[in-house]
Amino acid sequence: MTRRDWLRYASAAPLLAAGLRADETIPAHPQDLKFKPLVYDPPEPAGYRHELPNGAVAYLVEDHTLPLVDVSALIKGGAYLTPRSSWGLAQMTGSQMRVGGTISISPRDLDEELAFLASDIGTSFGDTSGSASMSCLKANLDRTLELFFDVLKNPRFDEQRFQLAVAQSLQSMERRNDDTGSISGREYQRLLRGDDHFSTWQTTKPSLESITIDKMREFHQTYLYPGSFIFSVSGDFDTKEMVDKLSEAMSAPWPAKTKPALPPIPAPTHVPAPGVYMVQKGGVNQSQIQMGHIGIERSNPDHFAVSVMNYILGGGGFISRITQRVRSDEGLAYSAGSSFSPGTYYPGTFTAGFQSVNARCAQATTIVVEEVRRIREEKVSQEELDISKNYVIEIFPRFFATAGQVAGTFAADEFTGREKGFWQTYRDHVAAVTPDDVLRVAQTYLHPDKLVILGVGEVGQMLAGNPDQPEYSFQKFAGDAGVQRIPLPDPLTLEYPKA
């Protein structure tokens, strides 16, 4: 069969598979294709939820397609529970639980046995939660589960592995100021959240040096207890048998005897100061630009309309307004867009950004701000709205495309306390959004006059702008306050030079 014959066959195969004859009339254009309405009902979480001993919860979803089993666990707690002077303690504890072996198995022996079993185990802690996961062949489930819970209950915190992790962390810190993207992410969060909120803290050489094995062991024994786990399990298993296996593990003695009183996750109190901020990073021909302000919480009933609005503004890829103007019309950036992510525990952020040639950053920034203003001043077209809503509605089944996604989605919902019935009414809320709603939420939650604008790159070239287009400049955005410079801190201590 020639390549052309193969392509002809491949293009005809879907039609033949659908029961069409090759000589039947084929629509002249893809837009003329007709499809039956998509009917999809999301699964109900109650059908997969199981309560385990000592307060643990598990969502189990069987999938017998392949002889594989995946187990994940969300752990209540996180780095926000540690002081800034010891920042990195939770993160190091999470990594060393797995890397350092267990009391009964050396790190090397654990690595070798997991490799022999073709199994994988991982542990970590982030700012507001921890996680643990394992994956294995069905035939090796019992042994992998045994190792998994041994890691969770009895980590060794091996001294040699710990010192290696410290050395690797220090090497990584030394490169903090090497990349415009990482600099931009760090400084943008500081501008929005301030220096006193845990979400902007980073491990430093002094805080890393304060971490000891005893402190890691204390953190582990304080915050890992049966009631801190919400499991999601998917794969080739019998639900009743898996519940029994997990119940046995949860019933056995744990290092933490009592449930600690977890304080609520604190919200930032910093009020961002609008303006233009610049960080000098020499030797780059393109600069990173981010701009935005504080957004909304997930509990805000307007978040459906806000999501649709942002899709039209800059979240919808090539069809979004910001991308079309900055990339397609002006050719100023390869990637440009926006995000409006509702926060779970406190308000999230609205952010628009791009990376562009230094001299043309001011022009691209002007276009982004123009689009933010435009969506606040005039109603979106019905076509734009329909495209946005249809996309959000039609990708809805992806949240539940696999057994792992079903279990993981429901476990995450329980962990964060999402309201019941959210997924059952999700599409109805999106479908109900109107042009008036988009205009209303844009006017309510987008604040072009309160934007924090951050540029990281060759500041001189950004401020000089394009001599052929002097009407575009950052100085116009800065106004009387002027462009404010942020110096690069010492990469190991994150101490900033005094003005």
Summary of the structure (lengths in Angstrom):
residues: 499
radius of gyration: 26.3
end to end distance: 73.2
largest distance: 78.0
contacts: 1525
relative contact order: 0.14
helix: 50%
strand: 17%
